[in-house]
Amino acid sequence: MRVNRIILVLLFLTAALPFVFAQGDKEFIYDSKGKRNPFIPLVTPEGRLLRLDKYDGGSSGGMLVEGIIYDKSGRSFALVNSAVVGVGDFAGDYQVLKILEDKVIFIKDGIPLEVELIKKGEE
């Protein structure tokens, strides 16, 4: 009889644990407060190490992607603010994180910025 009670209590506790630790329907949003986002990798898929410290050169103005040379199996390049850059290079205060067919992903202070390629007639 005593073993049955112990088993019953253990089953009850096992069933009740998910409700004890449940957070409800709250969605967690990470606020970096100006620090590097820890969920962004420090190394690109190509193996280049990203520098997340501030860059002294260049302007901190808007990023303008004027052209992309995309090679999915090799190294891609982009024309950003009239300068040719590759993954890991800087364009103003932003570092190039990834170059895709139609956009470039930059990073500054751990915060990513996606800039789409300007198409003819959208200038």
LUMBAGU-563172 format. One record per atom (N, C-alpha, C): residue number from 1; x negated, y, z. Coordinates in nm, 4 decimals, decimal comma. Atoms other than C-alpha are relative to their C-alpha. Layout:
# residues N
+-----+----------+----------+----------+
: pos :       xx :       yy :       zz :
+-----+----------+----------+----------+
: NUM :        X :        Y :        Z :
...
+-----+----------+----------+----------+
//
This chain:
# residues 123
+-----+----------+----------+----------+
: pos :       xx :       yy :       zz :
+-----+----------+----------+----------+
:   1 :  -0,0832 :  -0,1195 :   0,0000 :
:   1 :   0,0000 :   0,0000 :   0,0000 :
:   1 :  -0,0871 :   0,1252 :   0,0000 :
:   2 :   0,0879 :  -0,1164 :  -0,0087 :
:   2 :  -0,2821 :   0,2383 :   0,0888 :
:   2 :  -0,0715 :   0,0240 :  -0,1333 :
:   3 :   0,0660 :  -0,0106 :   0,1298 :
:   3 :  -0,4594 :   0,1663 :  -0,2441 :
:   3 :   0,0945 :   0,0626 :  -0,1013 :
:   4 :  -0,0998 :  -0,0575 :   0,0915 :
:   4 :  -0,1389 :   0,2520 :  -0,4302 :
:   4 :   0,0127 :   0,1506 :   0,0206 :
:   5 :  -0,0086 :  -0,1438 :  -0,0284 :
:   5 :  -0,1211 :   0,5911 :  -0,2573 :
:   5 :  -0,1229 :   0,0736 :  -0,0534 :
:   6 :   0,1238 :  -0,0618 :   0,0490 :
:   6 :  -0,4843 :   0,6681 :  -0,3418 :
:   6 :   0,0041 :   0,0107 :  -0,1522 :
:   7 :  -0,0111 :  -0,0015 :   0,1465 :
:   7 :  -0,4252 :   0,5754 :  -0,7051 :
:   7 :   0,1010 :   0,1051 :  -0,0441 :
:   8 :  -0,1030 :  -0,0983 :   0,0330 :
:   8 :  -0,1096 :   0,7879 :  -0,7129 :
:   8 :  -0,0529 :   0,1426 :   0,0173 :
:   9 :   0,0578 :  -0,1325 :  -0,0238 :
:   9 :  -0,2927 :   1,0900 :  -0,5650 :
:   9 :  -0,1032 :   0,0324 :  -0,1073 :
:  10 :   0,0999 :  -0,0219 :   0,1041 :
:  10 :  -0,5808 :   1,0500 :  -0,8130 :
:  10 :   0,0657 :   0,0289 :  -0,1357 :
:  11 :  -0,0724 :  -0,0259 :   0,1249 :
:  11 :  -0,3379 :   1,0321 :  -1,1056 :
:  11 :   0,0624 :   0,1394 :   0,0000 :
:  12 :  -0,0595 :  -0,1335 :  -0,0106 :
:  12 :  -0,1601 :   1,3445 :  -0,9828 :
:  12 :  -0,1057 :   0,1090 :  -0,0178 :
:  13 :   0,1069 :  -0,0989 :   0,0114 :
:  13 :  -0,4879 :   1,5355 :  -0,9449 :
:  13 :  -0,0548 :   0,0066 :  -0,1423 :
:  14 :   0,0481 :   0,0027 :   0,1377 :
:  14 :  -0,6056 :   1,4252 :  -1,2887 :
:  14 :   0,0968 :   0,0725 :  -0,0930 :
:  15 :  -0,0999 :  -0,0659 :   0,0842 :
:  15 :  -0,2811 :   1,5468 :  -1,4453 :
:  15 :   0,0088 :   0,1490 :   0,0307 :
:  16 :  -0,0141 :  -0,1402 :  -0,0392 :
:  16 :  -0,2863 :   1,8769 :  -1,2523 :
:  16 :  -0,1228 :   0,0839 :  -0,0323 :
:  17 :   0,1227 :  -0,0764 :   0,0234 :
:  17 :  -0,6496 :   1,9775 :  -1,3264 :
:  17 :   0,0068 :   0,0932 :  -0,1208 :
:  18 :  -0,0055 :  -0,0939 :   0,1130 :
:  18 :  -0,5851 :   2,1233 :  -1,6747 :
:  18 :   0,0809 :   0,1258 :   0,0309 :
:  19 :  -0,0814 :  -0,1165 :  -0,0339 :
:  19 :  -0,3203 :   2,3538 :  -1,5280 :
:  19 :  -0,0716 :   0,0926 :   0,0978 :
:  20 :   0,0742 :  -0,0800 :  -0,0965 :
:  20 :  -0,5507 :   2,4699 :  -1,2493 :
:  20 :  -0,1031 :   0,0872 :  -0,0701 :
:  21 :   0,1065 :  -0,0715 :   0,0681 :
:  21 :  -0,8274 :   2,5748 :  -1,4899 :
:  21 :   0,0462 :   0,0751 :  -0,1252 :
:  22 :  -0,0504 :  -0,0677 :   0,1202 :
:  22 :  -0,6039 :   2,7108 :  -1,7681 :
:  22 :  -0,0053 :   0,1514 :   0,0187 :
:  23 :   0,0096 :  -0,1461 :  -0,0034 :
:  23 :  -0,6569 :   3,0794 :  -1,8526 :
:  23 :   0,1244 :   0,0664 :  -0,0587 :
:  24 :  -0,1174 :  -0,0595 :   0,0623 :
:  24 :  -0,3213 :   3,1277 :  -2,0144 :
:  24 :  -0,0272 :   0,0241 :  -0,1480 :
:  25 :   0,0156 :  -0,0301 :   0,1415 :
:  25 :  -0,2949 :   3,2804 :  -2,3629 :
:  25 :  -0,0951 :   0,1162 :  -0,0216 :
:  26 :   0,0938 :  -0,1103 :   0,0131 :
:  26 :  -0,5726 :   3,5334 :  -2,3036 :
:  26 :  -0,1054 :  -0,0345 :  -0,1033 :
:  27 :   0,1048 :   0,0174 :   0,0991 :
:  27 :  -0,8103 :   3,5763 :  -2,5956 :
:  27 :  -0,1235 :   0,0752 :   0,0463 :
:  28 :   0,1228 :  -0,0632 :  -0,0446 :
:  28 :  -1,1703 :   3,6476 :  -2,5067 :
:  28 :  -0,0644 :   0,0727 :  -0,1167 :
:  29 :   0,0677 :  -0,0800 :   0,1010 :
:  29 :  -1,3337 :   3,9277 :  -2,7062 :
:  29 :  -0,1327 :   0,0442 :   0,0588 :
:  30 :   0,1328 :  -0,0339 :  -0,0481 :
:  30 :  -1,7076 :   3,9725 :  -2,6690 :
:  30 :  -0,0281 :   0,1479 :  -0,0242 :
:  31 :   0,0390 :  -0,1407 :   0,0117 :
:  31 :  -1,8147 :   4,3329 :  -2,6017 :
:  31 :  -0,1490 :   0,0089 :   0,0276 :
:  32 :   0,1457 :  -0,0002 :  -0,0130 :
:  32 :  -2,1871 :   4,3739 :  -2,6655 :
:  32 :  -0,0527 :   0,1232 :   0,0727 :
:  33 :   0,0398 :  -0,1240 :  -0,0668 :
:  33 :  -2,1975 :   4,7242 :  -2,5142 :
:  33 :  -0,1337 :   0,0525 :  -0,0537 :
:  34 :   0,1196 :  -0,0524 :   0,0632 :
:  34 :  -2,4667 :   4,8232 :  -2,7643 :
:  34 :  -0,1182 :  -0,0945 :  -0,0020 :
:  35 :   0,1090 :   0,0981 :  -0,0008 :
:  35 :  -2,6797 :   4,5137 :  -2,7035 :
:  35 :   0,0192 :  -0,0987 :  -0,1147 :
:  36 :  -0,0058 :   0,0992 :   0,1066 :
:  36 :  -2,7574 :   4,2373 :  -2,9505 :
:  36 :   0,1070 :  -0,1049 :   0,0301 :
:  37 :  -0,1000 :   0,1038 :  -0,0132 :
:  37 :  -2,4728 :   3,9957 :  -3,0103 :
:  37 :  -0,0718 :  -0,1350 :   0,0062 :
:  38 :   0,0751 :   0,1252 :  -0,0131 :
:  38 :  -2,6067 :   3,6600 :  -2,8821 :
:  38 :   0,0477 :  -0,1101 :  -0,0933 :
:  39 :  -0,0525 :   0,1017 :   0,0896 :
:  39 :  -2,3935 :   3,4679 :  -3,1327 :
:  39 :  -0,0526 :   0,0145 :  -0,1420 :
:  40 :   0,0604 :  -0,0184 :   0,1311 :
:  40 :  -2,5855 :   3,6046 :  -3,4337 :
:  40 :  -0,1395 :  -0,0607 :   0,0042 :
:  41 :   0,1311 :   0,0653 :  -0,0036 :
:  41 :  -2,8851 :   3,3868 :  -3,5191 :
:  41 :  -0,1145 :   0,0975 :  -0,0232 :
:  42 :   0,1185 :  -0,0829 :   0,0166 :
:  42 :  -3,2329 :   3,5382 :  -3,5001 :
:  42 :  -0,0834 :  -0,0423 :  -0,1201 :
:  43 :   0,0731 :   0,0507 :   0,1155 :
:  43 :  -3,3576 :   3,3311 :  -3,7950 :
:  43 :   0,0998 :  -0,0250 :  -0,1125 :
:  44 :  -0,0871 :   0,0192 :   0,1156 :
:  44 :  -3,2035 :   3,3348 :  -4,1446 :
:  44 :  -0,0103 :  -0,1445 :  -0,0476 :
:  45 :   0,0093 :   0,1358 :   0,0537 :
:  45 :  -3,1281 :   3,0080 :  -4,3289 :
:  45 :  -0,1288 :  -0,0224 :  -0,0810 :
:  46 :   0,1249 :   0,0108 :   0,0754 :
:  46 :  -3,4373 :   3,0831 :  -4,5402 :
:  46 :  -0,1212 :  -0,0092 :   0,0918 :
:  47 :   0,1089 :   0,0108 :  -0,0955 :
:  47 :  -3,6492 :   3,0824 :  -4,2222 :
:  47 :  -0,0655 :   0,1318 :   0,0368 :
:  48 :   0,0572 :  -0,1306 :  -0,0340 :
:  48 :  -3,7147 :   3,4577 :  -4,1964 :
:  48 :   0,0498 :   0,0430 :   0,1366 :
:  49 :  -0,0338 :  -0,0486 :  -0,1327 :
:  49 :  -3,7225 :   3,6003 :  -3,8465 :
:  49 :   0,0542 :   0,1421 :  -0,0116 :
:  50 :  -0,0593 :  -0,1335 :   0,0051 :
:  50 :  -3,4937 :   3,9025 :  -3,8030 :
:  50 :  -0,0535 :   0,0845 :   0,1140 :
:  51 :   0,0387 :  -0,0965 :  -0,1031 :
:  51 :  -3,6225 :   4,2053 :  -3,6184 :
:  51 :   0,1246 :   0,0788 :   0,0363 :
:  52 :  -0,1191 :  -0,0715 :  -0,0428 :
:  52 :  -3,3455 :   4,3556 :  -3,4129 :
:  52 :  -0,0334 :   0,1298 :   0,0713 :
:  53 :   0,0350 :  -0,1278 :  -0,0587 :
:  53 :  -3,5431 :   4,6484 :  -3,2796 :
:  53 :   0,0284 :   0,1106 :  -0,1015 :
:  54 :  -0,0362 :  -0,1120 :   0,0875 :
:  54 :  -3,4780 :   4,9934 :  -3,4234 :
:  54 :  -0,1086 :   0,0261 :  -0,1026 :
:  55 :   0,0887 :  -0,0310 :   0,1111 :
:  55 :  -3,6343 :   5,0953 :  -3,7541 :
:  55 :  -0,0114 :   0,1509 :  -0,0100 :
:  56 :   0,0214 :  -0,1439 :  -0,0018 :
:  56 :  -3,7916 :   5,4407 :  -3,7677 :
:  56 :   0,0247 :   0,0677 :  -0,1351 :
:  57 :  -0,0098 :  -0,0619 :   0,1315 :
:  57 :  -3,7845 :   5,4990 :  -4,1422 :
:  57 :   0,1413 :   0,0004 :  -0,0540 :
:  58 :  -0,1277 :  -0,0004 :   0,0697 :
:  58 :  -3,4941 :   5,5817 :  -4,3695 :
:  58 :   0,1082 :   0,0784 :   0,0701 :
:  59 :  -0,1122 :  -0,0749 :  -0,0563 :
:  59 :  -3,1660 :   5,7492 :  -4,3127 :
:  59 :   0,1003 :  -0,0958 :   0,0626 :
:  60 :  -0,1020 :   0,0835 :  -0,0617 :
:  60 :  -2,8811 :   5,6201 :  -4,1029 :
:  60 :   0,1347 :   0,0226 :  -0,0657 :
:  61 :  -0,1233 :  -0,0284 :   0,0740 :
:  61 :  -2,6253 :   5,7272 :  -4,3655 :
:  61 :   0,0689 :  -0,1257 :  -0,0480 :
:  62 :  -0,0789 :   0,1119 :   0,0506 :
:  62 :  -2,3774 :   5,5063 :  -4,5494 :
:  62 :  -0,0804 :  -0,0922 :  -0,0890 :
:  63 :   0,0668 :   0,1008 :   0,0809 :
:  63 :  -2,4876 :   5,1885 :  -4,7195 :
:  63 :   0,0755 :  -0,0133 :  -0,1313 :
:  64 :  -0,0598 :   0,0077 :   0,1320 :
:  64 :  -2,4260 :   5,1680 :  -5,0946 :
:  64 :  -0,0671 :  -0,1149 :  -0,0760 :
:  65 :   0,0521 :   0,1148 :   0,0739 :
:  65 :  -2,4707 :   4,8311 :  -5,2670 :
:  65 :   0,0335 :   0,0227 :  -0,1470 :
:  66 :  -0,0184 :  -0,0355 :   0,1407 :
:  66 :  -2,5242 :   4,9151 :  -5,6343 :
:  66 :  -0,0192 :  -0,1181 :  -0,0943 :
:  67 :   0,0223 :   0,1167 :   0,0843 :
:  67 :  -2,6355 :   4,5766 :  -5,7679 :
:  67 :  -0,0515 :  -0,1163 :   0,0811 :
:  68 :   0,0448 :   0,1209 :  -0,0689 :
:  68 :  -2,7077 :   4,2172 :  -5,6703 :
:  68 :  -0,0566 :  -0,0974 :  -0,1029 :
:  69 :   0,0560 :   0,1110 :   0,0764 :
:  69 :  -2,9363 :   3,9540 :  -5,8200 :
:  69 :   0,0125 :  -0,1203 :   0,0919 :
:  70 :  -0,0334 :   0,1093 :  -0,0906 :
:  70 :  -2,7935 :   3,6386 :  -5,6660 :
:  70 :  -0,0513 :  -0,1331 :  -0,0545 :
:  71 :   0,0478 :   0,1337 :   0,0327 :
:  71 :  -2,9625 :   3,2979 :  -5,6699 :
:  71 :   0,0304 :  -0,0885 :   0,1191 :
:  72 :  -0,0418 :   0,0790 :  -0,1163 :
:  72 :  -2,7876 :   3,0441 :  -5,4474 :
:  72 :  -0,1042 :  -0,1021 :   0,0434 :
:  73 :   0,1024 :   0,0976 :  -0,0387 :
:  73 :  -3,0859 :   2,8080 :  -5,4540 :
:  73 :  -0,1370 :   0,0642 :   0,0228 :
:  74 :   0,1282 :  -0,0675 :  -0,0182 :
:  74 :  -3,3583 :   3,0710 :  -5,4252 :
:  74 :   0,0166 :   0,1304 :   0,0751 :
:  75 :  -0,0036 :  -0,1284 :  -0,0702 :
:  75 :  -3,4254 :   3,4234 :  -5,3096 :
:  75 :   0,0826 :   0,1014 :  -0,0784 :
:  76 :  -0,0857 :  -0,1012 :   0,0612 :
:  76 :  -3,1622 :   3,6893 :  -5,3830 :
:  76 :  -0,0488 :   0,1387 :   0,0370 :
:  77 :   0,0367 :  -0,1390 :  -0,0222 :
:  77 :  -3,2130 :   4,0656 :  -5,4074 :
:  77 :   0,1221 :   0,0878 :  -0,0209 :
:  78 :  -0,1096 :  -0,0953 :   0,0168 :
:  78 :  -2,9853 :   4,3680 :  -5,3856 :
:  78 :  -0,0580 :   0,1393 :  -0,0193 :
:  79 :   0,0349 :  -0,1408 :   0,0175 :
:  79 :  -3,0065 :   4,7292 :  -5,4975 :
:  79 :   0,0880 :   0,0782 :   0,0971 :
:  80 :  -0,0731 :  -0,0691 :  -0,1065 :
:  80 :  -2,9077 :   4,9259 :  -5,1871 :
:  80 :  -0,0564 :   0,1406 :   0,0134 :
:  81 :   0,0421 :  -0,1403 :  -0,0087 :
:  81 :  -2,9200 :   5,3063 :  -5,1804 :
:  81 :  -0,1236 :   0,0245 :  -0,0879 :
:  82 :   0,1055 :  -0,0163 :   0,1016 :
:  82 :  -3,1456 :   5,2938 :  -5,4933 :
:  82 :  -0,1315 :  -0,0677 :   0,0361 :
:  83 :   0,1209 :   0,0746 :  -0,0365 :
:  83 :  -3,3964 :   5,0547 :  -5,3300 :
:  83 :   0,0281 :  -0,1500 :  -0,0105 :
:  84 :  -0,0142 :   0,1451 :   0,0104 :
:  84 :  -3,4502 :   4,6833 :  -5,4020 :
:  84 :  -0,0391 :  -0,0620 :   0,1340 :
:  85 :   0,0246 :   0,0635 :  -0,1291 :
:  85 :  -3,4234 :   4,4757 :  -5,0838 :
:  85 :   0,0326 :  -0,1488 :  -0,0085 :
:  86 :  -0,0290 :   0,1419 :  -0,0149 :
:  86 :  -3,4252 :   4,1088 :  -4,9896 :
:  86 :   0,0394 :  -0,0275 :   0,1442 :
:  87 :  -0,0377 :   0,0382 :  -0,1361 :
:  87 :  -3,3158 :   3,9188 :  -4,6805 :
:  87 :  -0,1169 :   0,0287 :   0,0941 :
:  88 :   0,1017 :  -0,0362 :  -0,0979 :
:  88 :  -3,5061 :   4,0541 :  -4,3805 :
:  88 :  -0,0545 :   0,1397 :  -0,0175 :
:  89 :   0,0476 :  -0,1360 :   0,0248 :
:  89 :  -3,5882 :   4,3887 :  -4,5428 :
:  89 :   0,0955 :   0,1020 :   0,0628 :
:  90 :  -0,0811 :  -0,1075 :  -0,0553 :
:  90 :  -3,4596 :   4,7210 :  -4,4142 :
:  90 :   0,0500 :   0,0926 :  -0,1099 :
:  91 :  -0,0582 :  -0,1052 :   0,0830 :
:  91 :  -3,2302 :   4,9678 :  -4,5875 :
:  91 :   0,0501 :   0,1038 :   0,1000 :
:  92 :  -0,0324 :  -0,0954 :  -0,1060 :
:  92 :  -3,2237 :   5,2735 :  -4,3639 :
:  92 :  -0,0198 :  -0,0664 :   0,1345 :
:  93 :   0,0070 :   0,0604 :  -0,1343 :
:  93 :  -3,1529 :   5,1601 :  -4,0078 :
:  93 :   0,0536 :  -0,1426 :   0,0018 :
:  94 :  -0,0612 :   0,1324 :   0,0071 :
:  94 :  -2,9918 :   4,8353 :  -4,1261 :
:  94 :  -0,0969 :  -0,1010 :  -0,0584 :
:  95 :   0,0810 :   0,1083 :   0,0528 :
:  95 :  -3,1662 :   4,5038 :  -4,1821 :
:  95 :   0,0911 :  -0,0923 :  -0,0793 :
:  96 :  -0,0784 :   0,0890 :   0,0849 :
:  96 :  -3,0453 :   4,2740 :  -4,4606 :
:  96 :   0,0039 :  -0,1382 :   0,0644 :
:  97 :  -0,0192 :   0,1297 :  -0,0644 :
:  97 :  -2,9015 :   3,9604 :  -4,2996 :
:  97 :   0,0260 :  -0,1082 :  -0,1039 :
:  98 :  -0,0372 :   0,0999 :   0,0998 :
:  98 :  -2,7547 :   3,7840 :  -4,6041 :
:  98 :   0,0431 :   0,0714 :  -0,1273 :
:  99 :  -0,0429 :  -0,0538 :   0,1293 :
:  99 :  -2,7031 :   3,8516 :  -4,9755 :
:  99 :   0,0871 :  -0,1060 :  -0,0664 :
: 100 :  -0,0941 :   0,0891 :   0,0667 :
: 100 :  -2,3973 :   3,6947 :  -5,1371 :
: 100 :   0,0247 :   0,0516 :  -0,1416 :
: 101 :  -0,0255 :  -0,0378 :   0,1387 :
: 101 :  -2,2630 :   3,7146 :  -5,4936 :
: 101 :   0,0611 :   0,1390 :  -0,0131 :
: 102 :  -0,0738 :  -0,1249 :   0,0146 :
: 102 :  -2,0403 :   4,0149 :  -5,4299 :
: 102 :  -0,0137 :   0,0959 :   0,1185 :
: 103 :   0,0175 :  -0,0889 :  -0,1145 :
: 103 :  -2,1560 :   4,1663 :  -5,1006 :
: 103 :  -0,1321 :  -0,0285 :   0,0702 :
: 104 :   0,1210 :   0,0124 :  -0,0812 :
: 104 :  -2,4495 :   4,2205 :  -4,8674 :
: 104 :   0,0413 :   0,0159 :   0,1455 :
: 105 :  -0,0282 :  -0,0081 :  -0,1435 :
: 105 :  -2,4330 :   4,1591 :  -4,4928 :
: 105 :  -0,1251 :   0,0554 :   0,0674 :
: 106 :   0,1082 :  -0,0668 :  -0,0722 :
: 106 :  -2,6490 :   4,3943 :  -4,2855 :
: 106 :   0,0199 :  -0,0224 :   0,1481 :
: 107 :  -0,0116 :   0,0059 :  -0,1454 :
: 107 :  -2,7213 :   4,3975 :  -3,9140 :
: 107 :  -0,0731 :   0,1200 :   0,0590 :
: 108 :   0,0611 :  -0,1125 :  -0,0720 :
: 108 :  -2,7935 :   4,6890 :  -3,6827 :
: 108 :   0,0409 :  -0,0121 :   0,1454 :
: 109 :  -0,0246 :   0,0136 :  -0,1446 :
: 109 :  -2,8252 :   4,6597 :  -3,3042 :
: 109 :   0,0855 :  -0,1222 :   0,0313 :
: 110 :  -0,0738 :   0,1237 :  -0,0235 :
: 110 :  -2,6846 :   4,3062 :  -3,3276 :
: 110 :   0,1412 :   0,0000 :  -0,0533 :
: 111 :  -0,1359 :  -0,0097 :   0,0526 :
: 111 :  -2,3679 :   4,4212 :  -3,5042 :
: 111 :  -0,0051 :  -0,0134 :  -0,1520 :
: 112 :   0,0041 :   0,0184 :   0,1448 :
: 112 :  -2,3083 :   4,2879 :  -3,8581 :
: 112 :   0,0874 :   0,1021 :  -0,0728 :
: 113 :  -0,0740 :  -0,0930 :   0,0849 :
: 113 :  -2,1868 :   4,5161 :  -4,1401 :
: 113 :   0,0029 :  -0,0586 :  -0,1393 :
: 114 :  -0,0154 :   0,0535 :   0,1349 :
: 114 :  -2,0481 :   4,3776 :  -4,4675 :
: 114 :   0,0289 :   0,1150 :  -0,0954 :
: 115 :  -0,0203 :  -0,1041 :   0,1005 :
: 115 :  -2,0770 :   4,6042 :  -4,7729 :
: 115 :   0,0153 :  -0,0696 :  -0,1341 :
: 116 :  -0,0271 :   0,0637 :   0,1287 :
: 116 :  -1,9210 :   4,4950 :  -5,1011 :
: 116 :  -0,0702 :   0,0738 :  -0,1122 :
: 117 :   0,0630 :  -0,0529 :   0,1184 :
: 117 :  -2,0825 :   4,5496 :  -5,4385 :
: 117 :   0,0951 :   0,0984 :  -0,0681 :
: 118 :  -0,0816 :  -0,0972 :   0,0736 :
: 118 :  -1,9583 :   4,8607 :  -5,6190 :
: 118 :   0,0143 :  -0,0514 :  -0,1415 :
: 119 :  -0,0250 :   0,0441 :   0,1365 :
: 119 :  -1,7956 :   4,7522 :  -5,9423 :
: 119 :   0,0164 :   0,1194 :  -0,0898 :
: 120 :  -0,0071 :  -0,1089 :   0,0972 :
: 120 :  -1,8034 :   4,9652 :  -6,2539 :
: 120 :   0,1399 :   0,0614 :   0,0022 :
: 121 :  -0,1271 :  -0,0720 :  -0,0048 :
: 121 :  -1,5296 :   5,2300 :  -6,2339 :
: 121 :   0,0485 :   0,0279 :   0,1417 :
: 122 :  -0,0411 :  -0,0228 :  -0,1389 :
: 122 :  -1,5013 :   5,2218 :  -5,8514 :
: 122 :  -0,0821 :   0,1079 :   0,0671 :
: 123 :   0,0943 :  -0,0952 :  -0,0616 :
: 123 :  -1,7745 :   5,4807 :  -5,7919 :
: 123 :   0,0656 :   0,1263 :   0,0443 :
+-----+----------+----------+----------+
//
